[in-house]
Amino acid sequence: MSKFAIIADPHYYSEKLGCCGKAYERREASDQKMLVKSKGTVCAALEEIKKSDAEFLMIAGDLSNDGERCSHEEMREILYEFKKSKPVYVITATHDWCCDGNPRRFEGDEVYNDVDTIPPEELHEFYRDFGLNEAISEFHTHQDKVSYVVRPCEGLTVFCLDDDQNGEGGSGYSDEHFEWITEQTIEAKKRGDIVLGMQHHHLHLTEFDRVINGKGSVEYREKLCKKFADIGFPLMFTGHSHMQHIRRIDSDKGNPFYEVNVGSISGYPAPIVYCEATKDGVDLKTDHLKSFTYNGEVYTNDYLKEHATAMFTKVFTAARENEKERFSALIACLGISEKKANKMWIVAKPLLKWVDKLTIKKAARILNFISFGTAIDKKAAEEIADVKVTDFIFSTFHSILDGSLVKHEEGSAYYIVFTQALAFPLRFVKKLNIKNEGLTDKLTHLKNAAPELMTGGPLDNNNYFITF
């Protein structure tokens, strides 16, 4: 019936904000995604989509790095050029209006905040030509940001939803806003249309997400998923987390709701999700940006992969090569003063050197010593004995981002060692009889996250047919 593509979190960064010097390099080193090279990733992705059979494109928010007017203006020009080939529908999100009130530009060693940004109430007019001018209905939030509904083709209704604030201090929807969504869903059903949508913030939290999200946030999002399911709104595309995953949750009435959380196009694994919608459901196939060009130089997806963990690998390198100044500069990227970083160096250098050389075999021995030989399966550890712990951790981080493109099936040595290692902190806390409900809850989710991280979870996070 209809073919389309969706990307998320371009975070376009203008060169006018600075692209060299100590201050910029610190900022770049601390980010999983591209900054100035985002122009290359965005343009390369749009060229790929132009060449595809997708009939239109959806972009799920955070178009700009942090709401800077110059970044928005350049991003809009790129979208105008793309629109000559295919329609594009966008939503904006918190990074498009600099929700933290801290816009930055970089010059030499200095960071400046004198950056002109676009306020939230201007964004819908600024991007009106990319969806809103085709809206069959729209809803203005208390920020005067806009949710809207379009019919890009016969038989398909697409909701482009602004969920930045629910009016109560969090992301989501006010009662009035959700009533509008419900009314528009009913109208779409009357037309016999397939209903799907996009919002920026992800809804269905994986076990790993639950480690870093509060209990209230989890409960609210689960209830919202079920509310969507029960009004006949079965599929939502989201961004925000920069993690690729597909999840299903059923309401108490047995109605299914699917969320496709799309990773950032400006960071590893740079996913483009291609979709074919029919009356039976939506067939999803994820492609990944193989390469992009910036300033005449070609960068591959492997470059994005290495950049995603560069902050950590460079810290280990600094310790290995005894570069105190470099270590302090990298630690400063995390918001720690160089003075404190210098003090940390005495302890951090030998510790990092030790961890850098640590293998699975040695780590398993340590954990088994602490637990009297019960923490890690010795046979499994021996099978991957020479694998470095840091490589093990970094590959897992990549799996979090890419939805476990490299899968380790249940029963494999990697699976056994990893799941047992993530279960160890909870076992240790219980063994010491530490009574801390919050800590126990976090460590339980950490333990439960291990199978998902190794196998990708119950659904294929990159290629899946969602049945309506």
N, C-alpha and C positions, 0 to 999 in steps of 0.2 A: 504493500500500500504506500509506504513512505520510507525513504532512507534519509538519515541525517547523521551528523557527527556532533560530539560534545567534547569540549575541553574545559579545564578549570584553572583558576589561579595563575593567570599570566604574570601578574606582579610586574608589569612593564616599568622599567627604570630609565629615566632620561639621562643622557650623558651630561646634561646641563647641571646635574646635581653633583658632579664630580666623579671621575673614574680612575684616579691615580692618587698617589700620596699615601702617607702612613695611616691617616684617619680612614680613608676609603678601604685600604687593604685590610684593616682590622675589621671593618664592617663586613666586607666580602667574606673574610675567613670564618665568620661566625654564622653564616647562613647556609642552609641546605640547598637553597635554590640559587639561580643566577641573579645577579644585579644588572650591571651594564650589558652583559651578554644576553639578557632576556630579549632584547631586540632580535637577536639571532634565532632564539628558540621559537619566539612567537611567529616571526615571518616564515621560518621553515615549516612550522606546523600548518600555517594557513595555506602555504603553497601545496603541501601534501593533500590538504582537504579540497583545494580547488581541483586537483587532478583526480579526486575520487568520484564515485557515483553518488555521494551524499547530496541531497537536494537543498539542505540548509544546515546552518551551524548554530549551536547553542554554546554560550560561555557562562559558566556558573560562578561569576563574581570574582572580586579582587583583581580588577583589570589593571590597576596601577600598583606601584610599589607601596606607596603610603599616602595616596590622596593628592600628590603634588600636581598642580595645574599643568606644568610642563609635561609630566608623564602622561596625563590624561589627553592632552592635546595631540601628542605624538601617537598614542595608541588609537585615538579616534581617526586620525588620518590613515593609519594602517587598515582600520576596519572599513573606512570608506572605499579604499582600493579593493579590499576583498569583496565588498558588497557589489562591485561591478560584475562579479561572477555568480555569487549566490547570496541569498538572504542570510542575515545573521541576527540572532536574538540574544540580548545580554541582560544580565542583572548586575547590580553593583552590591558591594558589601563593605565591611568595616574598614578595610585597607583603602577603599576608594574615597573615604572622607576622613582618614587619619583619626580614628576613634580615640587614640591615646593622646592626641594633641601634641605630638612630638615629631613633626616633620623635620627631616635632616638633609643637609647637603654637606659635602666634604671638600676641604681645600687644604692641601698640605697635611699638617699635623692636627688641624682644627676641624671641629664639627660645629656647624651653624644651624640655627633653627628658624632663620628668616626666610622661610619657604612659603610661597603662596599656594594654598590648597583650595580645593573645591568643597564647599559645605554640602551636607547631605541633601538639603532642599533644592540644590541646583542640579543634582546628578541626573534626574529623570529628563530634564530638558536638554542637558548636554548630550545625552545618548538617545534622544527621542527617535532618531532615524534608524535605530537598531532594535526595533521591536515595538516600542510604544506607539509609534505612528500607525501600526497595523492592529492595535488592540481592539477587541470587541467589548472589553470591559476592563476597568482599572480601579484600584483601591489605593488611596493615599493614607499612609501611616501617620502617627503623631509627629514623626520627623519630617513629614512631607516627602518621604521616599515612596516609591510606587511599585505595587504588584500589578501585573496585567496578564490578560489571557489573549492568545492568538490562535488562529486556525491556519497553519502554514499550508495545509492542503485539505481536501475533502476527507472527512472521516477521522480527523485527528485534532484534538484540542490540547494545547500546550499551556501550562501555567508557569509563568515566570515570576517567582515569588520573592519578595523582600522579607527576610526573616531576621534582620539585624537586631531589632529590639521588639519585645512583646509588651512594652509599657510598664514592666515590673522589674526591670534591671537585668534581664537576660535575653538571649536570642529566642525567637519563636513568634507567636501570633497572639494578639489580643482577641478577646471573645468576638468582637465586631469583625475583625479581620478574618477569623476562621469561619464566621457565618457567611461572609462574602465568598470564601473558597467553597463552602458547602453549596451555596446557591448556584455558583457557576458550574460546579461539578454536576449538579442535577440538570442544568440546562444542556450541558454537553451530552449527558446520557440520553436526554430526550432527542437529541439530534442523531443518536446512534454512534457517537464518536468514541474512539479510544481516548482515554485520559491519562496524561502523564505530566510531570512538571520538573522544575529545577528550583532549588533554593541553595544558599551558600553553605550554611552550617550543617554538618552531618548529624544524622538522627540516631541511627542504630549503632550503639557503642559496642565494639568488640571487647573481649576481655582485656586486651592491652589498653584500649581507650579507658576502661574503667579504673585502671591503675592510676591514671592521671586526672580523672574527672571526679567531682564530688558526687555523693549519693543523690542529692536533690536534683542535680543536672541529669543523672541517669534516669531517674524515675519520671521526670517531666518529659524527656525525649521518648521514652517507651510509650507513655500515654498518648503522645502526639502521633506516633506511628500507628497506634491502634485506632485513633480518631480518623486518620486518613483512610485506613483500611475500611472502616465501617461506613464511610460516605461514598465508597466506590472509587477511591483514588489509589490505584494499586502500585504506582511506580514513581519514585523521586530520584532525580540525579542531584548529587551534592558535591561540594568541594571542601575547602577549609583545612582539612586535616593533612593534605598532601599525601595521603595514603590511599592505595587502590584496594577497594574491597566491595563485594556484593553480598548483601545479607537479606534474609527474609524474617519477618516477624508476623505472627498471626494474632488477630484480635481475639478477645474473649468469645466473640461470635463465630470464630473460625475463618474470618476474612483475611486474605494474605496482603502484606505490604512489603514491597521490595525497595531497598535503597541501593543505588549504585554510587559509591563514593569515589570520585575521580581524582587522581593525583595531580599535582601541579605540572603544567606543561613547561614551566621554566626550571624544573628540577628533575632529578632522577625519579621515576623512569620515563618522564615526559610522555604520558599516555594520551592517545587520541582514541576515544571510544566511538566506533561506528555502529549504528543501530538500524535495523530494518523492522518497522512496525507493521503488523498485520492484525487481523481480527483475532488470531489465535494467541498473540503475544508479541514480544519484542526480542529479536535475536541480537545479542551484543557480541561484538568482536573488538578486542583492543589491539591497536597497533602502537608502536613506540617510535618516537623520533629517532631515526638512525644517526643523523648528523645535522649540524647547522653551521652557518658561516657568520663570523663576526669580524669586521675589519679585514676581510680578505683571507682570514685563517679558518680552516675547517676543524670543527670539534665533533667528536663522536659521542654516542650515548655512553661509552665507557668513561669519557671525561666527566659527564654528569654524575656517573656512579661514584667515581673517585672524589669528586667535589663534595658529594653528600656526606662523606665521612672525613673530609680533609681537616676539619677543625681538630679532630681527635688524633688522626695519624700524624699531623704536624707537631702536636704536643709530644707524642712519643719520639718523633725524630729529633726534636730539640733536646730532649733528655738524653737520647742515645749519643748525640753529637756534642753534648756538653755546652749547648748554646743557651745560656741563662737569659740573655736579653730577648732572644726570640721566644723563649718559653713565657716570659713575663708579658710580652706583647700579645701572645695568643690567649693567655689566661685573662688579660684585660678585656678581651672581646666578650667574655662572659659577665662583664660588669664588675670584676674584681680589680681593685686598684693595683698599679704596678708595684707599689710599695709592699702591699700584702703578698703579691705574687712572688716578689723577691724573697720574702721570708719563707714562703712555701717551698721554694726551690731546694732548700737543704734536705727536706724530707721527700719532696716529690721526685727529685732526680733519681735516687736509688730505687724508689718504689716503682716508678715508671719503667726504668731499665729492667727491673725484675719481671714486671708484668709483661713487658715486650718480648721477653724470652720464654715466658711460661707456655708450656705445651699442655694439651689435654691430659696426657699421662701424669704430669706432675700435679696439675690442678686436681685431678681425680684422687690422687694419693693424699693430698692435703685434706680434701673434704671427707675422704674415708677415714683418715686419722681422727678428725674431729668427731665423726659420727660412729666410730668403732667399726668401720668397714661396711656401713649400710647405705651410704649416700649415693654412690655411683657404681653402676654395674661394671665390674673389672674387665669382663670380656669385651663389652662395647667400647670402653675407654681404650683398651689395647688396640682395637681395630682402627681407631683414628688417633693413635697415641702421639704422633708427631705434628698434628695440626696445632698451630698457634692459637692460644685463647683469643688474642686480639682479632685474628682472621675469623674465628668462629663468631665473635660478637659483631664484627662489622658486616659479615654476610647475613646475620640475623636482622640487623638494622635495614639492610637492603630489602630483605623479605617483608619487613613492615611497610616499606614504601611501595614495593612493586606487587604486593599481594601474593608473595611466595611463588615467583616465577620458577625458582629452583625449589622443588619440593623434596622433602625427606619423609618418606612414608613411615607409618607406624611399624616399629620393629627394627628399623635401620639403626646403625650405631649412632648416627647424628641425632636421630629422634630420641633414642633412649637417654643418651648423655645430656642432651639439652633439657628434656622434660624433667629429668632427675635433678639437674643443677638448679632449675627455676623453682623446684619444689623444696629445695634444701633450706632457704631462709625461713619458710613457714615452719618446717619441721624443727629448726633450731630454736625459733621463738617459743614454740610449744614446749620443747624440751626444757627450756629455761623457765617455763611457767610464767612468761611475761604476759600480764593482763592489760592489753591495750587493744580495744576493739577496732579502732581506726587502722592501726598497723596490721592487725590480723586480717582485716578486710582487704587491704591493699595487697598483702602477700598472697592471699587466697586467689585474687584476680591474676596476680603475676604467675602463680602456679598454673592456673587454668588457661592462661594465654599461650603456654608453651605448645600444645598440640596445634592450635591455629597457626602459630608462626612457622611451624615446621611443615605443615601440610597445606596451609592456605585456608583452612576452615571447611565448613560443610558444602560450600558452593565454589565453583571455579571463579576466582575474582577477576579474570580477564576475558573469559569467553563463556557465555551462558545464554540459554534461551529462557526468558521469563514468560511463563504461561499465565494468561488471564483466565 
